[in-house]
Amino acid sequence: MTQRLLPELVPQDWGQGRQGYNRLRHLQSIDDLVNRPLANRVSTSGSSAAVTLNGQIQSTGLGAGRITPSRYAETEVKARVTFSIASAGSLYIYVMRTTGNIPAAGSNAGAGDVAVGGDAFAGPATAAGVNVMGTLSAYDTGLSQTQGYNYYLAVKGTSGVAANIVNTSQLLVSEF
């Protein structure tokens, strides 16, 4: 059951006739606005298996479930990721949005997939075996109120180098 910040509103508590209905509708709208980030959110946390980089944006396989931003057509995306590489080179971290399924670990990002924030939010790591941490907090706007979206963590870096997402990294997406 979803936690609620305001008590449930019912018509009999707010008067009779059209005026009572308008008050109830207004208060229900406020209640919906306050509770939406609690009621409509998806998340994931964990570590991924090593991804052998190919110089393109590739999925780590870590992704949150499908979310449909039905009120304002935007989401708030937050990520905290710890990553490392197996040998010297570059490694960039992305949060990607897709209307399709989350690509399997090591697969290239889909042709229509979009980087949230427009680019990588962390990187490059240049020394082998050193854990580097990056965070992202962004609004993803201009979405459809009837379309479901999946968000996932992706990497891009020096071809042939193995990349790891470690230490229970997290991705949280909520309607805001």
N, C-alpha and C positions, 0 to 999 in steps of 0.2 A: 504494500500500500504506500502511496506517495505521501510524504510529509506535506502538510498544508500550513501556510502562515496565517491564514484567515479562516474563521469558521464558515461552514457551508451556509450559503444564503438561500432562503426559501421565500416564495411570494407572500405567504401569510404574515411574515414578520415585517413587511414593508407597505402595508396599506392596501386599499381596494382600488379597482378601476385602473384607468390608463396612467394616472400619475404614479400610483404604486408600482406599476410595471416599468415605467421609465426609470424610477429610482433603483429598482432591482437590477435592471439591465446595466445601468451605470456602475453600480457596485460590483456586479458580476464581472464586468470588463476590467475593473481595477484588480479584483481578485485573480483573474486570468493573467493579467500583466505581471503581477507579483509572483505567481506560482509557476509560470511557464518555464523559467530556467530550471526549476526543480522537477517538473513533470516531463519535459521534452529534452532529454539529454542522453548521450551515448558516450561510452568510454572504453578504453582498453589499457592494459598495462602488461609489461612483460619484457622479455629479451627475445631476440631473434637469432636464428642460426646464421652463420657467416654467409654473406653474399659476395661472390666474386664479381668485382666491378668490371664493367665493360665501357666506361666513359659516357654512358647514357644515364638518365634517371631511371632507377630500378626500385621496385617495391621491396620492402623488408618482410612483407607478409603480416605486419602488425597493423590492424585497422579496427576502427570503431564500427558499430552497427549502423544501419541505415537510419537517417533522420530527415524529416520533412519539416522545414521551417514555415509553419502555417500562418503565423500572425504577422510578422514584419518582413518576411522573405530574406532573413539574414541569420547567421549563426555566430556564436563566439567560439573561437578555436583556441585551445591552450595545449601546449606540449612541453614536456620536460624530458629531454633525451640525453643519455650518456652513450658515447660511441667511441670506438677505437678502430685502428687499422692494423693489419698484420705486418706491414713493412712500410718504409717511408713513402709518402705520397700525399695526395690531397683527398679529402672526404668531406662532402657537403650533405647536410640533412634538409629534407623537405617535408612539409605536410601537403599531401595531394588530395584533391577532391575529384570524385568521379560519380557519374550517374550509373555506371555499370558495377560489376563486382570488383572487389579488391583483388588486384593481381597477386599471384603466388610469389613467394619470396624468390628474388633473383630475376623475375620477369620485368621487362621494360614497362614503364608507365604507359597507359592507354593513350591513343592519339587524341582523344578529347579531354584527358585529365588535365587539371589546372593546379598549379602550385598556389597554395593559400599564401597571401602576402606578396605574390609575384615572383618570389625567388627563394633560394635557400635561406634558412634562418640561422644556421650554424655551420662552422667549418672554416678553413680546412684544418684537419689534423695532419701533422707532418712527420711525427716520430712514431715508430712502430710500438705498439703495445701500450701507449699512453691514453688513459681515459680522458675524454674531453666532454664537457657538458654544454648543452644549449637549451634555451627556453624560447617559447613563442607564445604571445597572446595577441590575437588579431580578430577583427570582425570580418567575416566573409559575407559580403553584401551582393545585392543584385541577383539573388536566387529566385527560383520559382516557388510559389506557395503550394503547388500541387506536386512537385517533383521530389523524390527521395534522393538523398546524397549519401555516399560513403566517403569517409576520410581515412587516409592511411599514411604511415611513415615511409619515406623513400630516401634513397642515397644516390649520390653521384660522385665519382672520383677517378683516380688513376686506374686505368685499365689493367686488369690482371691482379690487383691487390684485393685481399679479402677484408671486408668491412663487417663490423659487429655492432649491434645495438645491445647494450648491457645494462645491468643494475636496475631492473624493473622500471624501465622508461615508461612514460605515461602520455596518453592522448585523450583529451576531454573536449567534446563538442556539445554545446547546448544552444537552444534557441533563446535569444535575448531580446 
